[in-house]
Amino acid sequence: MLARSAQGLYWMSRHLERAEYLARMLGLQGRTLIDRPPGEIHFGWRRLYGSLRRRPPAGDIDPDPDDDYTLADSYTLAGDLTFERSNPDSLRSCFAAGRENARQVRHCISREMWTSLNLAWLRLKDLDIQDIWTPEPESFYGEMIRTLNAIDGVASATMYRGAGWQFLRLGTFIERSQLMAALAATHLRILETDDGSEWTSLLKACQALDSYESVHGIDRRPDRILGLLIADTLHPGSLADSLTSAESCLAAIGAQAGSPDDAAAAIRLAGRLRARIAFDWPDSRDQLSLIDGVGQGSRDLHDLVNSAWFEYPIGTPSA
């Protein structure tokens, strides 16, 4: 497979995975606007912006907000993260980037996947925040989640399981691991200076409430919640599950690397990160440090993927 095709598939899935993450988080924020106190609403905004490593348009979010400004602030923040074209982390920007990558590698994806993705883009591209705010913003985000899940399902049902499929899934798992690590770390950091306890909202944001209750019942314990989201390989989307899946994809495409040394290093790093969670998490007294370390490792893993398969040096032919 050509490096530019592999790179297009990888980044397409990363952008679409981030769009789905934004839709989940923003949908949760939309639901909290109905009957939750201002402090809880602003906790969610601080957590979301922190996980994206992005500052809000007007600077820092007030941790002790005035009720009179909560809806106005939420309108501005939702617009910035949903439709703002100058924000590369907005839902619209991520979807547009994913669709553009898909357009460039149409020969590598199924017709059904391209059709689903393109139709979704045509419905989204001309919308703005006022178009979704008055009816029910959470309805729009819920529809976006279903659309992105449907695109993923169409890809799974129709794509040939060759190298292209592996690069597509690799992008999803690396993006997912980075987002989960960033979200969990941001959540813990905010709680260090905040008296609130938003553990149930964290489960909802990660679509993990049903998984948690099926294992632990209705008793919400922070250590169990973090254990599910970080270390439980049976929960799809956990940090451990994402790294295990990424390692499997890397092993499948290792022979096609332009830089075999970097490819081998990427496989080893994915294994070390997975093993660190499996063996260090149960005994860790500094969970935040461990999560930060694995999050940085996931970013390093992306760099190795990039140098091994996409931007490796071309050998100079002998004279």
Stockholm file with secondary structure:
# STOCKHOLM 1.0

chainA/1-319         MLARSAQGLYWMSRHLERAEYLARMLGLQGRTLIDRPPGEIHFGWRRLYGSLRRRPPAGDIDPDPDDDYTLADSYTLAGDLTFERSNPDSLRSCFAAGRENARQVRHCISREMWTSLNLAWLRLKDLDIQDIWTPEPESFYGEMIRTLNAIDGVASATMYRGAGWQFLRLGTFIERSQLMAALAATHLRILETDDGSEWTSLLKACQALDSYESVHGIDRRPDRILGLLIADTLHPGSLADSLTSAESCLAAIGAQAGSPDDAAAAIRLAGRLRARIAFDWPDSRDQLSLIDGVGQGSRDLHDLVNSAWFEYPIGTPSA
#=GR chainA/1-319 SS CCHHHHHHHHHHHHHHHHHHHHHHHHHHHHHHHHHCCHHHHHHHHHHHHHHHTCCCTTSSCCSSCCGGGHHHHHHHHHHHHHTCTTCTTSHHHHHHHHHHHHHHTGGGSCHHHHHHHHHHHHHHTTCCHHHHHTTCHHHHHHHHHHHHHHHHHHHHHHSCSSHHHHHHHHHHHHHHHHHHHHHHHHHHHHHHSCCCCCHHHHHHHTTCHHHHHHHHTTCCCHHHHHHHHHHCTTSTTCHHHHHHHHHHHHHHHGGGCSSHHHHHHHHHHHHHHHHHHHHHGGGCSCHHHHHHHHHHHHHHHHHHHIIIIISCCCCCCCC
#=GC SS_cons         CCHHHHHHHHHHHHHHHHHHHHHHHHHHHHHHHHHCCHHHHHHHHHHHHHHHTCCCTTSSCCSSCCGGGHHHHHHHHHHHHHTCTTCTTSHHHHHHHHHHHHHHTGGGSCHHHHHHHHHHHHHHTTCCHHHHHTTCHHHHHHHHHHHHHHHHHHHHHHSCSSHHHHHHHHHHHHHHHHHHHHHHHHHHHHHHSCCCCCHHHHHHHTTCHHHHHHHHTTCCCHHHHHHHHHHCTTSTTCHHHHHHHHHHHHHHHGGGCSSHHHHHHHHHHHHHHHHHHHHHGGGCSCHHHHHHHHHHHHHHHHHHHIIIIISCCCCCCCC
//
